[in-house]
Structures are given as C-alpha cells and as structure tokens.
C-alpha cells in the first residue's frame, strides 16, 4: 500500500497540468454568433422589411376585426367575430415571438 501511495505522490506533479482537460465540457461546440457571409446586409434589410410589413398587417387585422365587430354590434351581433380576433391575435403572437422561436431551435 505504501508503494502505491509513493507512486501516486511521485506522479502527481505530472498529472496536475492535465486536470483542467478532464474538467472541460464535452458537449457539442457552440456555433452560434458566427460571422455572416458577404452580402448578408441585403438579406437582413429584406427581413426587416418583411417583419415591418407583417407587423403592419397584424395591426390592420386587429383594426379590421374591430370595425366588423362595431358594425355588427348595431345589429345585435358581434360575438362571432371573437374567433377572427383570436386568429389575428395568434398571428400577432407568432410575429412577436418569431425571433425567440428561431433562437430556441437554432
């Protein structure tokens, strides 16, 4: 037993520099935040335009449902438009959380 302890004490200075390698994470490499390819600025500009247009369409959709509800309210209706409002609000949620969804998947 004492010879085993002596061998461990003799080898410990050589093993200490390797200790940080054993503690290194072995998971997949982090590839996020890479460098964009040349010409990506144009694509980002188009994506920003699309995001702006879709947001404007969501606002217009809410206005449209509200106008139909107001018109039908004078006739005593309006409850059937709640379904349309639900679809428009669902679209708004998707638009608002699109970057978060993509970030979670990538």
C-alpha positions as a printed NumPy array, in Angstrom:
array([[  0.   ,   0.   ,   0.   ],
       [  2.801,   2.4  ,   0.808],
       [  4.428,   1.756,  -2.586],
       [  1.133,   2.68 ,  -4.303],
       [  0.944,   5.9  ,  -2.278],
       [  4.557,   6.694,  -3.127],
       [  3.859,   6.143,  -6.853],
       [  0.826,   8.459,  -6.745],
       [  2.807,  11.173,  -4.95 ],
       [  5.629,  10.769,  -7.455],
       [  3.246,  11.076, -10.455],
       [  1.082,  13.919,  -9.089],
       [  3.237,  16.814, -10.421],
       [  2.917,  15.357, -13.913],
       [ -0.858,  14.888, -13.667],
       [ -1.74 ,  18.344, -12.325],
       [ -1.461,  20.154, -15.706],
       [ -3.81 ,  17.562, -17.214],
       [ -6.509,  18.073, -14.582],
       [ -8.116,  21.013, -16.415],
       [ -8.557,  18.834, -19.527],
       [-10.65 ,  16.324, -17.615],
       [-12.959,  19.086, -16.364],
       [-13.517,  20.563, -19.854],
       [-17.099,  20.262, -21.14 ],
       [-17.559,  17.507, -23.667],
       [-20.82 ,  18.808, -25.192],
       [-21.294,  19.999, -28.744],
       [-19.341,  23.079, -29.804],
       [-21.084,  26.438, -29.65 ],
       [-21.502,  27.557, -33.251],
       [-23.793,  30.489, -32.53 ],
       [-22.732,  34.043, -33.212],
       [-20.716,  33.127, -36.267],
       [-19.63 ,  35.531, -38.955],
       [-22.207,  36.485, -41.56 ],
       [-21.277,  35.785, -45.18 ],
       [-20.553,  38.638, -47.58 ],
       [-23.719,  40.294, -48.846],
       [-25.775,  39.351, -45.781],
       [-26.619,  43.006, -45.147],
       [-29.08 ,  42.957, -48.06 ],
       [-30.795,  39.841, -46.713],
       [-31.09 ,  41.405, -43.262],
       [-32.618,  44.524, -44.825],
       [-35.217,  42.4  , -46.619],
       [-36.006,  40.507, -43.4  ],
       [-36.502,  43.793, -41.557],
       [-38.87 ,  44.991, -44.297],
       [-40.824,  41.737, -44.122],
       [-41.05 ,  41.996, -40.335],
       [-42.284,  45.564, -40.583],
       [-44.899,  44.664, -43.235],
       [-46.176,  41.671, -41.25 ],
       [-46.45 ,  43.794, -38.114],
       [-48.417,  46.413, -40.054],
       [-50.708,  43.646, -41.38 ],
       [-51.31 ,  42.405, -37.828],
       [-52.323,  45.894, -36.719],
       [-54.559,  46.23 , -39.785],
       [-56.114,  42.844, -38.983],
       [-56.987,  43.96 , -35.476],
       [-58.496,  47.171, -36.873],
       [-60.485,  45.15 , -39.432],
       [-61.921,  42.779, -36.83 ],
       [-62.737,  45.722, -34.568],
       [-64.543,  47.512, -37.425],
       [-66.586,  44.406, -38.261],
       [-67.464,  43.956, -34.597],
       [-68.577,  47.58 , -34.339],
       [-70.724,  47.29 , -37.469],
       [-72.394,  44.078, -36.296],
       [-72.87 ,  45.372, -32.779],
       [-75.526,  47.791, -34.005],
       [-77.409,  44.768, -35.39 ],
       [-77.117,  42.926, -32.091],
       [-74.304,  40.609, -33.198],
       [-70.551,  40.691, -32.854],
       [-69.822,  37.546, -30.884],
       [-68.936,  35.525, -33.975],
       [-66.009,  37.87 , -34.655],
       [-64.237,  36.771, -31.495],
       [-62.939,  33.76 , -33.454],
       [-61.457,  36.09 , -36.092],
       [-59.884,  38.189, -33.367],
       [-58.374,  35.025, -31.891],
       [-56.755,  34.186, -35.232],
       [-55.385,  37.708, -35.623],
       [-54.014,  37.735, -32.073],
       [-52.472,  34.297, -32.672],
       [-50.718,  35.705, -35.734],
       [-49.522,  38.653, -33.636],
       [-48.08 ,  36.231, -31.074],
       [-46.229,  34.333, -33.789],
       [-44.833,  37.529, -35.284],
       [-43.759,  38.835, -31.893],
       [-42.087,  35.612, -30.84 ],
       [-40.594,  34.601, -34.203],
       [-37.018,  35.518, -33.331],
       [-37.303,  33.788, -29.95 ],
       [-38.67 ,  30.619, -31.566],
       [-35.889,  30.564, -34.149],
       [-33.292,  31.276, -31.456],
       [-34.57 ,  28.341, -29.398],
       [-34.466,  25.997, -32.378],
       [-31.014,  27.064, -33.557]])
